[in-house]
Amino acid sequence: MDLRVRRIYESPDESDGWRIFVDRLWARGLSKEKSKLDLWIKEIAPTTELRKWYGHDPEKFEEFRRRYFEELDANPKAEEFANRLAGTEGTVTLLCGAKDVSHSNAAVLKEWLERRIR
């Protein structure tokens, strides 16, 4: 499986494969039809408290990453999702609304999933 991360605001591409939105809140100004999602799994997004604390501040990213890993480890839905992806072939694209994808919850989730699946 090829696991990728992209902004949901970018135009869908055939190479995206299975498109999964991983934010708790819907992306502003974007219709669900235009996003061409296969799945929206908000249950494994960071908690509202963690998301608000982080505020997409790159200086807080390492601590956000650590705390989000803890949330994922304790979340049965995250484990179910990892198990579901384990047998997937092809490309899976995790989508988020963040402008800085490299410091996003999707990037952390990708890392967590890669550790779980391999």
Phi, psi and omega in degrees: 000140176255111183260125183233166177229134178214165172281141179291339181283346176285147180299136177303146181231146179302330182286353180293334184066230181281116185261118184234121177274128188241020175265154179285325181254145180293148180290125182299139173072011182239131178279149179296327179294317183293332183285340179051052180280149169262333183199144170238114184243077183287343182294342180251007175289162176301150177299159179303319180298314180293317180300314181292320178300314184294310179057023180057034177272110183305332179292338179264002189300314183298320178290322175301314180302313181299314181292321180292322174303316179299317178298316180296317179300328183266359186258111180300330178294325178294319178296317177300317180296316178299317179296322179295319180286335185306325181265008184278137174249157180091205186257139173235125180248120176272125185250142177218167180268350185298142177289323180258090185297327182291341177245035184251166174298327180295321178295319178292316179299318178302312179299316180298316180296317179300321178292321182289319188280327184267000000 
